[in-house]
């Protein structure tokens, strides 16, 4: 067998970026993709998170205030400059629940395009769920059994059920941490979530949860008892931690658990949602691979560019 020194293989490195405009925070993620051989490697170059908290405007008044609109335009200008500094080849900017609900969301998107030169897409809940689901498939090696992929954001919760490696259903609910804090979740939405998940649990027993989003990532890091090798914790562990957090004021959570203000208030309603889903499907474990929408966006950009390069090679004139 001929041995090949990997250092002699040609490499192809490129930077991609994702902007996630959520109800609580706006993130910029830049990853470097290095192609060496058949398996590409992705490394995080930059992650910036700014808590604009758009949902607190939208879920209370139905619009984004002029002050926050100006802040968003300034932030997009800054993100554009950072992408230039990091030589980003391509990016995708996606706005989720708060911008979907804001009556002036489309107008703000136009302002961002004109003043910051960034094209923002307002994606619906199904598209958000699909991106997150596809990204989880990339990171989860074991496809056996039943897994419910749950992404809890500020404005919505996306749920995907995977059974034996096949997507069974993909759903989005207007239930999120910022909505809960604003008392803006309709009773009918809670009922729809409960009815749907109970039915799925009957048809697909033995469901465990794969969680994504900043809050479950933080809860996993705070948990004392967890399986680091499998990147999971028991629902009982989450329940114990959640009860400790819920018993404290926001200021006390910040001091005891070293939380930022914009995390300390939303982490308890996030725990409520994960525990509710766990109870409805009788889950034992929550897997936390620490990935989210931004990772999924970059994965899709890379796959699109890879396919485009393959098409160009096929169509290139032969010598």
C-alpha positions as CSV (number, residue, x, y, z in Angstrom):
1,X,0.0,0.0,0.0
2,X,1.4,3.4,-1.0
3,X,1.6,5.8,1.9
4,X,0.8,9.5,1.2
5,X,2.2,12.3,3.3
6,X,-0.9,14.4,4.1
7,X,1.4,17.5,4.2
8,X,2.0,17.1,0.4
9,X,-1.7,17.0,-0.5
10,X,-3.1,20.2,-2.1
11,X,-5.4,22.1,0.3
12,X,-8.3,24.4,-0.3
13,X,-9.1,26.8,2.5
14,X,-11.9,29.3,2.5
15,X,-13.9,31.4,5.1
16,X,-17.7,31.4,5.3
17,X,-20.0,33.4,7.5
18,X,-23.5,33.2,9.0
19,X,-25.5,36.0,10.5
20,X,-28.4,34.9,12.8
21,X,-30.8,37.7,13.7
22,X,-32.7,36.2,16.6
23,X,-35.3,37.5,19.0
24,X,-32.7,37.8,21.8
25,X,-29.3,38.2,20.2
26,X,-27.7,38.8,16.8
27,X,-24.7,36.5,16.0
28,X,-22.0,36.5,13.5
29,X,-20.1,33.2,13.0
30,X,-17.1,32.9,10.7
31,X,-15.7,29.4,10.0
32,X,-12.6,28.4,8.1
33,X,-13.1,25.3,5.9
34,X,-10.0,23.4,4.9
35,X,-10.2,20.7,2.3
36,X,-7.4,18.2,2.6
37,X,-8.1,14.8,1.1
38,X,-11.7,13.6,1.3
39,X,-12.8,14.9,4.7
40,X,-13.0,18.7,5.2
41,X,-12.3,20.3,8.5
42,X,-14.1,23.3,9.9
43,X,-12.7,25.6,12.5
44,X,-14.3,28.6,14.2
45,X,-12.5,31.8,13.3
46,X,-14.9,34.3,15.0
47,X,-18.1,34.3,17.0
48,X,-19.7,37.7,17.9
49,X,-22.9,37.9,19.9
50,X,-24.7,41.2,20.5
51,X,-27.9,41.1,22.6
52,X,-30.1,43.5,20.6
53,X,-33.2,41.8,22.2
54,X,-35.5,42.6,19.3
55,X,-38.2,40.3,20.7
56,X,-38.8,42.6,23.7
57,X,-40.1,45.3,21.2
58,X,-41.9,43.0,18.8
59,X,-43.8,40.8,21.3
60,X,-44.9,43.8,23.3
61,X,-45.8,46.3,20.5
62,X,-45.7,44.4,17.2
63,X,-42.9,46.5,15.8
64,X,-39.2,47.1,16.2
65,X,-38.4,50.6,17.7
66,X,-36.5,53.2,15.7
67,X,-33.7,53.0,18.3
68,X,-33.2,49.3,17.8
69,X,-33.6,49.6,14.1
70,X,-30.7,52.1,14.0
71,X,-28.7,49.8,16.3
72,X,-29.3,46.9,13.9
73,X,-28.1,48.9,10.9
74,X,-24.9,49.9,12.8
75,X,-24.3,46.3,13.8
76,X,-24.7,45.0,10.3
77,X,-22.2,47.6,9.1
78,X,-19.8,46.3,11.7
79,X,-20.4,42.7,10.7
80,X,-19.8,43.6,7.1
81,X,-16.4,45.1,8.0
82,X,-15.5,42.0,10.1
83,X,-16.3,39.7,7.1
84,X,-14.0,41.8,5.0
85,X,-11.2,41.6,7.5
86,X,-11.6,37.8,7.6
87,X,-11.8,37.5,3.8
88,X,-15.2,35.8,3.9
89,X,-15.9,34.3,0.5
90,X,-19.7,34.0,1.0
91,X,-22.3,34.5,3.7
92,X,-26.0,34.1,4.5
93,X,-27.9,36.3,6.9
94,X,-31.2,34.9,8.3
95,X,-33.7,36.6,10.5
96,X,-36.1,34.5,12.6
97,X,-39.1,34.8,14.8
98,X,-39.0,38.5,15.9
99,X,-38.4,39.8,12.4
100,X,-41.1,37.5,11.1
101,X,-43.6,39.0,13.5
102,X,-42.5,42.6,13.3
103,X,-44.8,44.8,11.1
104,X,-41.9,46.9,10.1
105,X,-39.5,43.9,9.5
106,X,-39.5,44.2,5.7
107,X,-38.8,47.9,5.9
108,X,-35.8,47.4,8.2
109,X,-34.5,44.6,5.9
110,X,-34.5,47.2,3.1
111,X,-32.6,49.7,5.2
112,X,-30.0,47.2,6.1
113,X,-29.5,46.4,2.4
114,X,-29.2,50.1,1.5
115,X,-27.0,51.3,4.3
116,X,-25.0,48.2,5.3
117,X,-24.9,46.3,2.0
118,X,-26.0,43.0,3.6
119,X,-28.9,41.0,2.2
120,X,-31.0,39.6,5.1
121,X,-33.6,36.8,4.5
122,X,-36.6,36.5,6.9
123,X,-37.0,32.7,7.0
124,X,-40.1,31.0,8.3
125,X,-40.2,28.4,11.1
126,X,-40.1,25.4,8.8
127,X,-36.9,26.7,7.0
128,X,-35.3,27.4,10.4
129,X,-36.2,23.9,11.6
130,X,-34.8,22.3,8.4
131,X,-31.5,24.1,8.6
132,X,-31.1,23.1,12.3
133,X,-32.1,19.5,11.5
134,X,-29.6,19.1,8.6
135,X,-26.9,20.5,10.8
136,X,-27.6,18.0,13.5
137,X,-27.4,15.2,11.0
138,X,-23.8,16.2,10.3
139,X,-22.8,16.1,13.9
140,X,-24.7,13.1,15.3
141,X,-23.0,9.9,14.3
142,X,-25.5,7.5,15.9
143,X,-28.7,7.5,13.9
144,X,-30.3,4.5,15.6
145,X,-33.4,5.0,17.7
146,X,-35.7,8.0,18.0
147,X,-34.4,11.5,18.6
148,X,-36.2,14.8,18.9
149,X,-34.2,17.8,17.8
150,X,-35.3,20.8,19.8
151,X,-34.0,24.3,19.2
152,X,-35.3,26.9,21.7
153,X,-34.9,30.5,20.7
154,X,-36.3,33.8,21.9
155,X,-39.4,33.8,19.7
156,X,-39.9,30.2,18.6
157,X,-39.1,26.6,19.3
158,X,-38.3,24.3,16.3
159,X,-38.8,20.5,16.7
160,X,-37.7,17.8,14.3
161,X,-38.3,14.1,15.0
162,X,-35.7,11.6,13.6
163,X,-36.5,7.9,13.7
164,X,-33.9,5.4,12.6
165,X,-32.1,8.0,10.6
166,X,-35.2,9.3,8.8
167,X,-37.0,12.6,9.3
168,X,-40.5,12.0,10.5
169,X,-41.8,15.5,11.0
170,X,-40.5,19.1,11.3
171,X,-42.6,21.7,13.2
172,X,-42.3,25.2,14.6
173,X,-44.1,26.7,17.5
174,X,-44.4,30.4,18.5
175,X,-43.1,29.6,22.0
176,X,-39.8,31.2,23.0
177,X,-38.0,32.6,26.0
178,X,-38.6,36.3,25.2
179,X,-42.2,35.6,24.3
180,X,-42.6,33.9,27.7
181,X,-41.1,36.8,29.5
182,X,-43.4,39.2,27.6
183,X,-46.4,36.9,28.4
184,X,-47.0,36.7,24.6
185,X,-47.4,33.0,24.1
186,X,-51.0,32.1,23.1
187,X,-52.7,29.3,25.1
188,X,-53.5,27.6,21.8
189,X,-49.8,27.4,21.0
190,X,-49.0,25.6,24.2
191,X,-51.9,23.2,23.6
192,X,-50.7,22.5,20.0
193,X,-47.3,21.7,21.3
194,X,-48.7,19.4,23.9
195,X,-51.1,17.6,21.6
196,X,-48.5,17.1,18.8
197,X,-45.7,15.8,21.1
198,X,-48.0,13.4,23.0
199,X,-49.1,11.9,19.7
200,X,-45.5,11.5,18.5
201,X,-44.4,9.9,21.8
202,X,-47.2,7.3,21.4
203,X,-46.1,6.4,17.9
204,X,-42.3,6.6,18.5
205,X,-41.4,5.4,22.0
206,X,-38.0,5.8,23.6
207,X,-37.4,9.4,22.3
208,X,-34.4,11.2,23.6
209,X,-33.7,14.9,22.9
210,X,-31.0,16.7,21.1
211,X,-30.9,20.3,22.2
212,X,-29.6,23.4,20.5
213,X,-29.5,27.1,21.2
214,X,-27.5,29.3,23.6
215,X,-29.5,28.5,26.6
216,X,-29.2,24.7,26.5
217,X,-25.5,25.1,25.8
218,X,-25.1,27.2,28.9
219,X,-27.3,24.8,31.0
220,X,-25.1,21.9,29.9
221,X,-21.9,23.8,30.8
222,X,-23.4,24.6,34.2
223,X,-24.5,21.1,35.0
224,X,-22.3,19.3,37.5
225,X,-23.2,15.8,36.4
226,X,-23.0,15.0,32.7
227,X,-21.5,12.6,30.3
228,X,-18.8,14.6,28.4
229,X,-17.9,11.8,26.1
230,X,-21.5,11.5,24.7
231,X,-22.2,15.2,25.3
232,X,-25.4,14.5,27.2
233,X,-27.0,15.0,30.6
234,X,-30.0,13.4,32.1
235,X,-33.4,15.2,32.3
236,X,-33.2,14.7,36.1
237,X,-29.9,16.7,36.1
238,X,-31.5,19.5,34.0
239,X,-34.5,19.5,36.4
240,X,-32.3,19.9,39.5
241,X,-30.3,22.7,37.9
242,X,-33.4,24.5,36.6
243,X,-35.0,24.4,40.1
244,X,-31.8,26.0,41.5
245,X,-31.9,28.8,38.9
246,X,-35.6,29.4,39.2
247,X,-35.4,29.9,42.9
248,X,-33.1,32.9,42.4
249,X,-33.6,36.4,41.1
250,X,-32.0,37.5,37.9
251,X,-29.3,39.4,39.8
252,X,-28.7,36.3,42.0
253,X,-28.3,34.1,39.0
254,X,-25.8,36.5,37.5
255,X,-23.7,36.5,40.7
256,X,-23.9,32.7,41.5
257,X,-23.6,31.3,37.9
258,X,-21.6,34.2,36.3
259,X,-24.3,34.9,33.8
260,X,-24.7,38.0,31.6
261,X,-28.0,39.9,32.1
262,X,-29.4,38.9,28.7
263,X,-28.8,35.2,29.6
264,X,-29.8,35.3,33.2
265,X,-33.4,36.2,32.5
266,X,-34.1,33.9,29.5
267,X,-32.4,30.8,30.9
268,X,-35.2,29.8,33.2
269,X,-38.0,29.9,30.6
270,X,-35.7,28.0,28.3
271,X,-35.4,25.3,30.9
272,X,-39.2,25.3,31.3
273,X,-39.5,24.5,27.5
274,X,-36.9,21.8,27.5
275,X,-38.4,20.1,30.6
276,X,-41.9,20.3,29.2
277,X,-40.8,18.7,25.9
278,X,-38.9,16.0,27.9
279,X,-42.0,15.3,30.0
280,X,-44.3,15.1,27.0
281,X,-42.1,12.6,25.2
282,X,-40.8,10.8,28.3
283,X,-37.2,11.5,27.5
284,X,-34.3,10.3,29.7
285,X,-31.4,12.2,28.1
286,X,-30.7,15.5,26.5
287,X,-27.8,15.5,24.1
288,X,-26.1,18.9,23.6
289,X,-23.6,18.9,20.7
290,X,-23.3,22.7,21.1
291,X,-24.4,23.6,17.5
292,X,-27.1,25.9,16.2
293,X,-28.6,27.7,13.3
294,X,-25.4,29.6,12.4
295,X,-23.5,26.3,12.1
296,X,-26.2,24.9,9.9
297,X,-26.2,28.0,7.6
298,X,-22.4,27.7,7.1
299,X,-22.7,23.9,6.4
300,X,-25.3,24.6,3.7
301,X,-23.1,27.4,2.1
302,X,-20.2,25.0,2.0
303,X,-22.2,22.2,0.4
304,X,-23.6,24.7,-2.2
305,X,-20.0,25.9,-3.1
306,X,-18.8,22.3,-3.2
307,X,-21.6,21.3,-5.6
308,X,-20.9,24.4,-7.8
309,X,-17.2,23.5,-8.0
310,X,-18.1,19.9,-9.0
311,X,-20.4,21.2,-11.8
312,X,-17.7,23.6,-13.1
313,X,-15.2,20.7,-13.2
314,X,-17.6,18.5,-15.1
315,X,-18.3,21.3,-17.6
316,X,-14.7,22.4,-18.1
317,X,-13.3,21.7,-21.6
318,X,-11.2,18.6,-21.8
319,X,-7.6,18.9,-23.0
